[in-house]
Structure formats: structure tokens, C-alpha cells
């Protein structure tokens, strides 16, 4: 099975929360990694998302470290929508 990973930077203008992360995250740029697998048997290349992860600063006791946390693509989209709607 063919897999690929996509990496993108997403910027939040305000402090935010994402379901599954037990703390509020600060405004700023975050790396989001999306793993996708190829859908076999089609006459054209098509991929489906199998995992979404976000890189966040470590909790207070490990502030200089980074954590890769698995999140739902829907929860990420909701957090972006809320951030965009804050005045």
C-alpha cells in the first residue's frame, strides 16, 4: 500500500483549543502532518486521509520540547473556523 505524508503550516491568530489536547495553545504557527494512503483499484491516483497530527510545544514542565499529537481533521477544522470568527 502506498503512503504519503503532507506537511503544512497553519497559523492561529488567537489562543485556541483542539479536542483531545488538554490545554489551551498559544496563537502562532503550527506544523500539521497528514498521512494518506492510496486507494487501490482505481484508474487514477486517489488518496484517503488516515491520520492527522499537530506539532505543539511541550507541556509547562517540558516547555523546550515539541509533542506530535494525533487529532481529528474535523476538530482541527473547527478550531480554525472558531479562530477566524473571533473579532
Secondary structure as GFF3:
##gff-version 3
##sequence-region A 1 87
A	DSSP	beta_strand	3	12	.	.	.	ID=ss1
A	DSSP	beta_strand	28	38	.	.	.	ID=ss2
A	DSSP	beta_strand	47	57	.	.	.	ID=ss3
A	DSSP	three_ten_helix	60	62	.	.	.	ID=ss4
A	DSSP	beta_strand	66	71	.	.	.	ID=ss5
A	DSSP	alpha_helix	73	85	.	.	.	ID=ss6
###
